[in-house]
Amino acid sequence: MERIVLNRPAWIVIAPFVFVVLWSSGFVGAKFGLPYSEPFTFLFLRMFLALAPLGLLLLLIRPKWPRRIIHYLHITVAGLLMHAVYPGGVFVALKSGLPASLVAVIVGLQPILTTVLAGVLLFERISR
């Protein structure tokens, strides 16, 4: 059981809520922006606009950086999958005419589908 810590910095308390709003608003923003742009152009602009606030956040938080090259490779692959392949597929689907609500439901099922496929294809033991 996780212990609740009451004296956390405000940004730690607020961050999950900001994340949910920003992440979920991506479907709405894409729906309104894609009629005026190609999917990957729109994705590039979205990521470019996120660069300044994230750079500022890096300067404020000053995280510890990995020491080994292999860790940078893992971070790069995960980043490309999460921030290029996933939203790229979403934007292409939206540009192709799929309703934003249906796209959101389909990608929302991804964790469940991943769990089921891990059990079926990789023979992993899945528990609750």
Buried (B, 14 or more C-beta within 10 A) or exposed (E): EEEEEEEEEEEEEEEEEEEEEEEEEBBEBBBEBBEEBEBBEBBEEBEEEEEEEEEEEEEEEEEEEEEEEEEEEEEEEEEEEEBBEEBBBBBBBBBEEEEBEEBBEBBEEEEEEEEEEEEEEEEEEEEE
